[in-house]
Amino acid sequence: MAKLEKTVTGSFDEIISKIEEGILGGSISATLEDRSDFRSGGARCSVLVFERYSYIGGNRVSLNVTLFASDGDDNVHVSAITSGGSQALFFKINTWGEENFLEKLWEIL
């Protein structure tokens, strides 16, 4: 498992679009598995779940991206966690695919 947390400045919708386009355009096997968008009061939150095949690891990995912002605030908090990259039964080994997936998001942000 690899994790990234970052605050970026900009339009919430533009940041989501940039992430979607960058992740889906960055890998032939990348898919957007599902998403959830909701608002409560002056806050907005979106969760996106991507998946792709890792050629290095020989398996599929997922990338879960959560974005959060308060109404009228240009700061968007991004939290991303990867999983599924290990091939071992009891221990996490060979997590290259997870790390590479997260690096792609880092480049986009």
Secondary structure, 3 states (H helix, E strand, C coil): CCEEEEEEECCHHHHHHHHHHHHHHCCCCCEEEEEEEEEECCEEEEEEEEEEEECCCCEEEEEEEEEEEECCCCEEEEEEEEECCCCCCCCCCCCHHHHHHHHHHHHHC
